[in-house]
Amino acid sequence: MSLEFSVFIIIWTFILITLLGIGGFFMFRKFLKKLPKEDGKSIMDWEEYYIDKTRSMWGEYEKILLEELISPVPELFRDVARQKIASKIGQLALEKKQEKITEDVLIEGYILATPKRDHKFLKKKLEEKKIDITPYISLFDDETKGPTKQMNQKF
């Protein structure tokens, strides 16, 4: 066996192990989200519940705005992000006893569902859309303030 072929096999082995590790990591995260919590429902069950419960509350404008806000998310992760964000928006709308999803509820839910590390991208996107972020500044600073503290503890 030649030296070049041996090096190729070694490099290919490391690449394969790395790719399998990355795939396994994401599969394991999804598995953890499907495990039931104390209340008997998993995180994904709650997400599906809130989406189904509020499906009729979404207007066309709000659907379009949500799609525009998640456009910076890489295509590979966009479906997962859409489900997580839409469920948080639905949960917030139900807890506030809203009749329909409004722009305020949508933006507040989007901020709460977005990890803190992505808040600067979200602020930039909201500024591009000419949406005033001053009413939501407290949500960017600390996600556990206000009536949403209980919501964050469920997840």
Backbone as JSON Lines, residues from 0, in Angstrom:
{"i":0,"aa":"M","n":[0.84,-1.16,0.0],"ca":[0.0,0.0,0.0],"c":[0.9,1.24,0.0]}
{"i":1,"aa":"S","n":[0.57,2.21,-0.85],"ca":[1.41,3.39,-0.97],"c":[1.14,4.37,0.18]}
{"i":2,"aa":"L","n":[2.06,5.25,0.4],"ca":[1.96,6.25,1.46],"c":[0.8,7.21,1.2]}
{"i":3,"aa":"E","n":[0.6,7.62,-0.05],"ca":[-0.49,8.54,-0.39],"c":[-1.85,7.93,-0.07]}
{"i":4,"aa":"F","n":[-2.01,6.67,-0.4],"ca":[-3.28,6.0,-0.14],"c":[-3.53,5.87,1.35]}
{"i":5,"aa":"S","n":[-2.49,5.58,2.13],"ca":[-2.62,5.48,3.58],"c":[-3.03,6.82,4.18]}
{"i":6,"aa":"V","n":[-2.42,7.9,3.7],"ca":[-2.77,9.24,4.18],"c":[-4.22,9.55,3.81]}
{"i":7,"aa":"F","n":[-4.61,9.2,2.59],"ca":[-5.99,9.43,2.15],"c":[-6.98,8.7,3.06]}
{"i":8,"aa":"I","n":[-6.69,7.45,3.38],"ca":[-7.58,6.66,4.24],"c":[-7.66,7.28,5.63]}
{"i":9,"aa":"I","n":[-6.55,7.74,6.17],"ca":[-6.54,8.35,7.5],"c":[-7.36,9.65,7.5]}
{"i":10,"aa":"I","n":[-7.15,10.49,6.5],"ca":[-7.89,11.75,6.39],"c":[-9.38,11.46,6.21]}
{"i":11,"aa":"W","n":[-9.7,10.52,5.34],"ca":[-11.1,10.18,5.11],"c":[-11.76,9.65,6.38]}
{"i":12,"aa":"T","n":[-11.02,8.88,7.17],"ca":[-11.54,8.36,8.44],"c":[-11.88,9.5,9.39]}
{"i":13,"aa":"F","n":[-10.99,10.48,9.52],"ca":[-11.27,11.63,10.39],"c":[-12.46,12.44,9.89]}
{"i":14,"aa":"I","n":[-12.57,12.63,8.59],"ca":[-13.71,13.37,8.03],"c":[-15.01,12.62,8.33]}
{"i":15,"aa":"L","n":[-15.01,11.32,8.12],"ca":[-16.2,10.51,8.35],"c":[-16.61,10.53,9.82]}
{"i":16,"aa":"I","n":[-15.65,10.39,10.72],"ca":[-15.95,10.42,12.16],"c":[-16.5,11.78,12.55]}
{"i":17,"aa":"T","n":[-15.94,12.86,12.01],"ca":[-16.41,14.21,12.31],"c":[-17.84,14.4,11.83]}
{"i":18,"aa":"L","n":[-18.13,14.0,10.61],"ca":[-19.47,14.16,10.07],"c":[-20.49,13.33,10.84]}
{"i":19,"aa":"L","n":[-20.13,12.12,11.2],"ca":[-21.02,11.29,12.0],"c":[-21.26,11.89,13.39]}
{"i":20,"aa":"G","n":[-20.22,12.48,13.97],"ca":[-20.36,13.14,15.26],"c":[-21.29,14.33,15.2]}
{"i":21,"aa":"I","n":[-21.16,15.14,14.16],"ca":[-22.04,16.3,14.0],"c":[-23.48,15.85,13.8]}
{"i":22,"aa":"G","n":[-23.7,14.89,12.93],"ca":[-25.05,14.37,12.7],"c":[-25.65,13.76,13.96]}
{"i":23,"aa":"G","n":[-24.84,13.02,14.69],"ca":[-25.3,12.42,15.93],"c":[-25.67,13.46,16.97]}
{"i":24,"aa":"F","n":[-24.91,14.54,17.02],"ca":[-25.2,15.63,17.96],"c":[-26.58,16.2,17.69]}
{"i":25,"aa":"F","n":[-26.91,16.5,16.42],"ca":[-28.21,17.08,16.1],"c":[-29.34,16.07,16.31]}
{"i":26,"aa":"M","n":[-29.09,14.8,16.02],"ca":[-30.1,13.78,16.27],"c":[-30.36,13.63,17.77]}
{"i":27,"aa":"F","n":[-29.31,13.71,18.57],"ca":[-29.45,13.59,20.01],"c":[-30.23,14.77,20.58]}
{"i":28,"aa":"R","n":[-29.98,15.97,20.06],"ca":[-30.74,17.14,20.51],"c":[-32.23,16.98,20.21]}
{"i":29,"aa":"K","n":[-32.54,16.46,19.02],"ca":[-33.94,16.26,18.67],"c":[-34.56,15.18,19.58]}
{"i":30,"aa":"F","n":[-33.8,14.15,19.87],"ca":[-34.26,13.11,20.78],"c":[-34.58,13.7,22.15]}
{"i":31,"aa":"L","n":[-33.73,14.57,22.66],"ca":[-33.97,15.18,23.97],"c":[-35.22,16.06,23.96]}
{"i":32,"aa":"K","n":[-35.49,16.72,22.83],"ca":[-36.69,17.55,22.74],"c":[-37.96,16.71,22.72]}
{"i":33,"aa":"K","n":[-37.86,15.44,22.33],"ca":[-39.03,14.55,22.28],"c":[-39.27,13.82,23.6]}
{"i":34,"aa":"L","n":[-38.34,13.9,24.54],"ca":[-38.54,13.24,25.83],"c":[-39.6,13.97,26.64]}
{"i":35,"aa":"P","n":[-40.53,13.24,27.26],"ca":[-41.57,13.89,28.06],"c":[-40.98,14.54,29.32]}
{"i":36,"aa":"K","n":[-41.55,15.68,29.66],"ca":[-41.15,16.41,30.87],"c":[-42.09,16.0,32.02]}
{"i":37,"aa":"E","n":[-42.07,16.77,33.13],"ca":[-42.88,16.44,34.3],"c":[-44.37,16.39,33.98]}
{"i":38,"aa":"D","n":[-44.81,17.25,33.07],"ca":[-46.24,17.32,32.74],"c":[-46.68,16.24,31.74]}
{"i":39,"aa":"G","n":[-45.76,15.41,31.3],"ca":[-46.1,14.33,30.39],"c":[-45.96,14.68,28.92]}
{"i":40,"aa":"K","n":[-45.7,15.95,28.62],"ca":[-45.53,16.38,27.24],"c":[-44.09,16.82,27.01]}
{"i":41,"aa":"S","n":[-43.61,16.6,25.8],"ca":[-42.25,17.02,25.47],"c":[-42.27,18.45,24.95]}
{"i":42,"aa":"I","n":[-41.1,19.01,24.75],"ca":[-40.99,20.36,24.2],"c":[-41.64,20.42,22.83]}
{"i":43,"aa":"M","n":[-41.4,19.41,22.01],"ca":[-41.99,19.4,20.67],"c":[-43.51,19.23,20.72]}
{"i":44,"aa":"D","n":[-44.01,18.49,21.69],"ca":[-45.46,18.36,21.86],"c":[-46.08,19.72,22.17]}
{"i":45,"aa":"W","n":[-45.44,20.48,23.07],"ca":[-45.94,21.81,23.4],"c":[-45.88,22.74,22.19]}
{"i":46,"aa":"E","n":[-44.79,22.66,21.43],"ca":[-44.68,23.49,20.23],"c":[-45.83,23.2,19.27]}
{"i":47,"aa":"E","n":[-46.08,21.92,19.02],"ca":[-47.16,21.54,18.11],"c":[-48.52,21.96,18.67]}
{"i":48,"aa":"Y","n":[-48.7,21.85,19.98],"ca":[-49.95,22.25,20.61],"c":[-50.23,23.73,20.37]}
{"i":49,"aa":"Y","n":[-49.25,24.58,20.65],"ca":[-49.44,26.03,20.49],"c":[-49.64,26.42,19.02]}
{"i":50,"aa":"I","n":[-48.96,25.74,18.13],"ca":[-49.14,26.04,16.71],"c":[-50.55,25.65,16.27]}
{"i":51,"aa":"D","n":[-51.0,24.45,16.65],"ca":[-52.34,24.0,16.26],"c":[-53.44,24.88,16.88]}
{"i":52,"aa":"K","n":[-53.24,25.26,18.13],"ca":[-54.24,26.05,18.85],"c":[-54.39,27.46,18.26]}
{"i":53,"aa":"T","n":[-53.32,28.0,17.69],"ca":[-53.37,29.39,17.2],"c":[-53.31,29.49,15.68]}
{"i":54,"aa":"R","n":[-53.43,28.39,14.99],"ca":[-53.33,28.39,13.52],"c":[-54.32,29.38,12.88]}
{"i":55,"aa":"S","n":[-55.54,29.45,13.4],"ca":[-56.56,30.33,12.82],"c":[-56.37,31.79,13.21]}
{"i":56,"aa":"M","n":[-55.48,32.07,14.14],"ca":[-55.26,33.43,14.61],"c":[-54.29,34.22,13.73]}
{"i":57,"aa":"W","n":[-53.59,33.53,12.84],"ca":[-52.57,34.17,12.02],"c":[-53.21,34.84,10.81]}
{"i":58,"aa":"G","n":[-52.86,36.11,10.61],"ca":[-53.27,36.82,9.41],"c":[-52.2,36.69,8.33]}
{"i":59,"aa":"E","n":[-52.53,37.1,7.13],"ca":[-51.58,36.99,6.02],"c":[-50.36,37.87,6.26]}
{"i":60,"aa":"Y","n":[-50.58,39.1,6.76],"ca":[-49.46,40.01,7.03],"c":[-48.5,39.42,8.05]}
{"i":61,"aa":"E","n":[-49.03,38.82,9.1],"ca":[-48.19,38.26,10.16],"c":[-47.38,37.06,9.65]}
{"i":62,"aa":"K","n":[-47.98,36.25,8.79],"ca":[-47.25,35.12,8.2],"c":[-46.09,35.62,7.35]}
{"i":63,"aa":"I","n":[-46.35,36.65,6.56],"ca":[-45.3,37.22,5.7],"c":[-44.2,37.84,6.56]}
{"i":64,"aa":"L","n":[-44.59,38.56,7.61],"ca":[-43.6,39.18,8.5],"c":[-42.74,38.12,9.18]}
{"i":65,"aa":"L","n":[-43.34,37.04,9.62],"ca":[-42.57,35.96,10.24],"c":[-41.56,35.39,9.26]}
{"i":66,"aa":"E","n":[-41.99,35.16,8.02],"ca":[-41.07,34.64,7.0],"c":[-39.92,35.6,6.74]}
{"i":67,"aa":"E","n":[-40.21,36.89,6.72],"ca":[-39.14,37.87,6.5],"c":[-38.18,37.93,7.69]}
{"i":68,"aa":"L","n":[-38.71,37.77,8.89],"ca":[-37.85,37.82,10.07],"c":[-36.95,36.59,10.18]}
{"i":69,"aa":"I","n":[-37.42,35.44,9.73],"ca":[-36.57,34.25,9.82],"c":[-35.69,34.07,8.59]}
{"i":70,"aa":"S","n":[-35.77,34.98,7.64],"ca":[-34.96,34.84,6.42],"c":[-33.45,34.81,6.69]}
{"i":71,"aa":"P","n":[-32.91,35.48,7.76],"ca":[-31.47,35.35,8.0],"c":[-31.04,33.97,8.5]}
{"i":72,"aa":"V","n":[-31.98,33.17,8.98],"ca":[-31.64,31.83,9.47],"c":[-31.25,30.97,8.27]}
{"i":73,"aa":"P","n":[-30.16,30.22,8.38],"ca":[-29.76,29.35,7.27],"c":[-30.89,28.4,6.87]}
{"i":74,"aa":"E","n":[-31.03,28.16,5.59],"ca":[-32.13,27.36,5.04],"c":[-32.27,26.0,5.72]}
{"i":75,"aa":"L","n":[-31.16,25.4,6.08],"ca":[-31.16,24.08,6.7],"c":[-31.91,24.08,8.04]}
{"i":76,"aa":"F","n":[-31.83,25.19,8.78],"ca":[-32.42,25.26,10.12],"c":[-33.71,26.08,10.15]}
{"i":77,"aa":"R","n":[-34.14,26.59,9.02],"ca":[-35.28,27.52,8.98],"c":[-36.58,26.87,9.44]}
{"i":78,"aa":"D","n":[-36.84,25.63,9.06],"ca":[-38.08,24.96,9.47],"c":[-38.15,24.79,10.99]}
{"i":79,"aa":"V","n":[-37.04,24.4,11.58],"ca":[-36.98,24.22,13.03],"c":[-37.18,25.56,13.72]}
{"i":80,"aa":"A","n":[-36.51,26.59,13.21],"ca":[-36.65,27.93,13.8],"c":[-38.08,28.43,13.66]}
{"i":81,"aa":"R","n":[-38.69,28.22,12.51],"ca":[-40.06,28.66,12.27],"c":[-41.01,28.02,13.28]}
{"i":82,"aa":"Q","n":[-40.86,26.71,13.51],"ca":[-41.74,26.01,14.44],"c":[-41.54,26.52,15.86]}
{"i":83,"aa":"K","n":[-40.3,26.68,16.27],"ca":[-40.03,27.15,17.64],"c":[-40.56,28.56,17.84]}
{"i":84,"aa":"I","n":[-40.33,29.44,16.88],"ca":[-40.75,30.83,17.01],"c":[-42.27,30.95,16.94]}
{"i":85,"aa":"A","n":[-42.88,30.26,15.99],"ca":[-44.34,30.33,15.86],"c":[-45.03,29.78,17.11]}
{"i":86,"aa":"S","n":[-44.45,28.74,17.71],"ca":[-45.07,28.2,18.93],"c":[-44.94,29.18,20.09]}
{"i":87,"aa":"K","n":[-43.81,29.85,20.19],"ca":[-43.64,30.84,21.26],"c":[-44.6,32.02,21.06]}
{"i":88,"aa":"I","n":[-44.79,32.44,19.81],"ca":[-45.73,33.51,19.51],"c":[-47.15,33.07,19.86]}
{"i":89,"aa":"G","n":[-47.5,31.84,19.5],"ca":[-48.82,31.3,19.82],"c":[-49.03,31.19,21.32]}
{"i":90,"aa":"Q","n":[-48.02,30.74,22.03],"ca":[-48.11,30.63,23.48],"c":[-48.34,32.0,24.1]}
{"i":91,"aa":"L","n":[-47.61,32.98,23.64],"ca":[-47.75,34.34,24.16],"c":[-49.14,34.9,23.86]}
{"i":92,"aa":"A","n":[-49.64,34.66,22.64],"ca":[-50.97,35.14,22.27],"c":[-52.05,34.49,23.14]}
{"i":93,"aa":"L","n":[-51.92,33.2,23.41],"ca":[-52.91,32.52,24.26],"c":[-52.85,33.02,25.7]}
{"i":94,"aa":"E","n":[-51.65,33.24,26.21],"ca":[-51.53,33.71,27.58],"c":[-52.03,35.14,27.75]}
{"i":95,"aa":"K","n":[-51.92,35.93,26.67],"ca":[-52.45,37.3,26.71],"c":[-53.92,37.35,26.3]}
{"i":96,"aa":"K","n":[-54.49,36.18,26.0],"ca":[-55.9,36.06,25.59],"c":[-56.21,36.94,24.37]}
{"i":97,"aa":"Q","n":[-55.33,36.88,23.4],"ca":[-55.51,37.64,22.15],"c":[-56.5,36.92,21.25]}
{"i":98,"aa":"E","n":[-57.23,37.68,20.46],"ca":[-58.15,37.1,19.47],"c":[-57.4,36.72,18.19]}
{"i":99,"aa":"K","n":[-56.34,37.49,17.89],"ca":[-55.53,37.18,16.71],"c":[-54.09,37.59,16.99]}
{"i":100,"aa":"I","n":[-53.2,37.07,16.18],"ca":[-51.78,37.4,16.3],"c":[-51.58,38.82,15.76]}
{"i":101,"aa":"T","n":[-51.05,39.69,16.6],"ca":[-50.77,41.05,16.17],"c":[-49.26,41.21,15.96]}
{"i":102,"aa":"E","n":[-48.89,42.33,15.35],"ca":[-47.47,42.57,15.11],"c":[-46.71,42.65,16.44]}
{"i":103,"aa":"D","n":[-47.32,43.26,17.45],"ca":[-46.66,43.37,18.76],"c":[-46.41,42.01,19.38]}
{"i":104,"aa":"V","n":[-47.41,41.15,19.35],"ca":[-47.26,39.8,19.91],"c":[-46.24,39.01,19.1]}
{"i":105,"aa":"L","n":[-46.26,39.18,17.81],"ca":[-45.32,38.48,16.93],"c":[-43.89,38.88,17.26]}
{"i":106,"aa":"I","n":[-43.64,40.16,17.37],"ca":[-42.28,40.62,17.63],"c":[-41.82,40.22,19.04]}
{"i":107,"aa":"E","n":[-42.71,40.35,20.01],"ca":[-42.35,39.96,21.37],"c":[-42.05,38.46,21.45]}
{"i":108,"aa":"G","n":[-42.9,37.64,20.84],"ca":[-42.65,36.2,20.82],"c":[-41.4,35.84,20.07]}
{"i":109,"aa":"Y","n":[-41.13,36.57,18.99],"ca":[-39.92,36.3,18.21],"c":[-38.69,36.59,19.04]}
{"i":110,"aa":"I","n":[-38.7,37.7,19.76],"ca":[-37.55,38.06,20.6],"c":[-37.34,37.01,21.69]}
{"i":111,"aa":"L","n":[-38.44,36.57,22.31],"ca":[-38.33,35.58,23.39],"c":[-37.85,34.22,22.88]}
{"i":112,"aa":"A","n":[-38.2,33.88,21.65],"ca":[-37.83,32.57,21.11],"c":[-36.42,32.57,20.51]}
{"i":113,"aa":"T","n":[-35.87,33.75,20.3],"ca":[-34.55,33.86,19.67],"c":[-33.46,33.81,20.73]}
{"i":114,"aa":"P","n":[-32.43,33.01,20.52],"ca":[-31.32,32.99,21.49],"c":[-30.66,34.37,21.59]}
{"i":115,"aa":"K","n":[-30.16,34.69,22.78],"ca":[-29.55,36.0,23.0],"c":[-28.42,36.29,22.01]}
{"i":116,"aa":"R","n":[-27.68,35.29,21.61],"ca":[-26.55,35.51,20.71],"c":[-27.01,36.03,19.34]}
{"i":117,"aa":"D","n":[-28.28,35.8,19.0],"ca":[-28.79,36.25,17.71],"c":[-29.58,37.55,17.78]}
{"i":118,"aa":"H","n":[-29.61,38.17,18.94],"ca":[-30.41,39.39,19.1],"c":[-29.9,40.54,18.24]}
{"i":119,"aa":"K","n":[-28.59,40.63,18.02],"ca":[-28.1,41.73,17.2],"c":[-28.57,41.59,15.75]}
{"i":120,"aa":"F","n":[-28.66,40.36,15.25],"ca":[-29.18,40.14,13.9],"c":[-30.67,40.47,13.83]}
{"i":121,"aa":"L","n":[-31.38,40.13,14.9],"ca":[-32.81,40.41,14.95],"c":[-33.06,41.91,14.99]}
{"i":122,"aa":"K","n":[-32.28,42.64,15.79],"ca":[-32.41,44.1,15.84],"c":[-32.16,44.7,14.47]}
{"i":123,"aa":"K","n":[-31.14,44.21,13.8],"ca":[-30.81,44.72,12.47],"c":[-31.96,44.46,11.5]}
{"i":124,"aa":"K","n":[-32.55,43.28,11.55],"ca":[-33.66,42.93,10.66],"c":[-34.89,43.79,10.96]}
{"i":125,"aa":"L","n":[-35.17,44.04,12.24],"ca":[-36.31,44.88,12.6],"c":[-36.09,46.32,12.14]}
{"i":126,"aa":"E","n":[-34.86,46.8,12.23],"ca":[-34.56,48.15,11.74],"c":[-34.7,48.23,10.23]}
{"i":127,"aa":"E","n":[-34.3,47.17,9.53],"ca":[-34.48,47.13,8.07],"c":[-35.95,47.21,7.7]}
{"i":128,"aa":"K","n":[-36.81,46.58,8.51],"ca":[-38.25,46.57,8.25],"c":[-38.92,47.84,8.77]}
{"i":129,"aa":"K","n":[-38.12,48.77,9.33],"ca":[-38.64,50.04,9.86],"c":[-39.62,49.82,11.01]}
{"i":130,"aa":"I","n":[-39.29,48.85,11.86],"ca":[-40.1,48.55,13.04],"c":[-39.39,49.13,14.25]}
{"i":131,"aa":"D","n":[-40.08,49.95,15.02],"ca":[-39.52,50.59,16.2],"c":[-39.3,49.54,17.29]}
{"i":132,"aa":"I","n":[-38.07,49.43,17.76],"ca":[-37.75,48.41,18.77],"c":[-37.77,48.96,20.19]}
{"i":133,"aa":"T","n":[-38.04,50.24,20.37],"ca":[-38.01,50.8,21.73],"c":[-38.99,50.13,22.7]}
{"i":134,"aa":"P","n":[-40.2,49.72,22.27],"ca":[-41.06,49.04,23.25],"c":[-40.53,47.66,23.68]}
{"i":135,"aa":"Y","n":[-39.57,47.14,22.93],"ca":[-39.09,45.77,23.18],"c":[-37.68,45.73,23.76]}
{"i":136,"aa":"I","n":[-37.11,46.89,24.07],"ca":[-35.72,46.94,24.55],"c":[-35.54,46.08,25.8]}
{"i":137,"aa":"S","n":[-36.49,46.1,26.7],"ca":[-36.36,45.31,27.93],"c":[-36.3,43.82,27.63]}
{"i":138,"aa":"L","n":[-36.93,43.39,26.56],"ca":[-36.89,41.97,26.19],"c":[-35.52,41.57,25.66]}
{"i":139,"aa":"F","n":[-34.85,42.52,25.01],"ca":[-33.5,42.23,24.51],"c":[-32.5,42.14,25.65]}
{"i":140,"aa":"D","n":[-32.69,42.95,26.69],"ca":[-31.74,42.99,27.79],"c":[-31.85,41.78,28.7]}
{"i":141,"aa":"D","n":[-33.09,41.41,29.05],"ca":[-33.28,40.31,29.98],"c":[-34.57,39.59,29.61]}
{"i":142,"aa":"E","n":[-34.44,38.33,29.18],"ca":[-35.59,37.58,28.7],"c":[-36.48,37.07,29.82]}
{"i":143,"aa":"T","n":[-36.05,37.19,31.07],"ca":[-36.86,36.64,32.15],"c":[-37.69,37.7,32.85]}
{"i":144,"aa":"K","n":[-37.8,38.91,32.3],"ca":[-38.61,39.96,32.91],"c":[-40.06,39.82,32.49]}
{"i":145,"aa":"G","n":[-40.92,40.38,33.32],"ca":[-42.32,40.51,32.94],"c":[-43.1,39.21,33.0]}
{"i":146,"aa":"P","n":[-44.28,39.2,32.33],"ca":[-45.19,38.07,32.41],"c":[-44.68,36.83,31.68]}
{"i":147,"aa":"T","n":[-43.62,36.98,30.92],"ca":[-43.13,35.84,30.14],"c":[-42.17,34.97,30.94]}
{"i":148,"aa":"K","n":[-41.88,35.34,32.17],"ca":[-40.97,34.54,32.99],"c":[-41.49,33.12,33.15]}
{"i":149,"aa":"Q","n":[-42.78,32.96,33.39],"ca":[-43.36,31.65,33.54],"c":[-43.27,30.85,32.25]}
{"i":150,"aa":"M","n":[-43.45,31.52,31.11],"ca":[-43.38,30.82,29.83],"c":[-42.01,30.24,29.61]}
{"i":151,"aa":"N","n":[-40.96,30.99,29.94],"ca":[-39.61,30.5,29.74],"c":[-39.31,29.31,30.64]}
{"i":152,"aa":"Q","n":[-39.94,29.24,31.82],"ca":[-39.7,28.13,32.71],"c":[-40.34,26.83,32.22]}
{"i":153,"aa":"K","n":[-41.4,26.93,31.4],"ca":[-42.03,25.72,30.87],"c":[-41.09,24.97,29.95]}
{"i":154,"aa":"F","n":[-40.3,25.71,29.21],"ca":[-39.41,25.09,28.25],"c":[-38.08,24.92,28.88]}
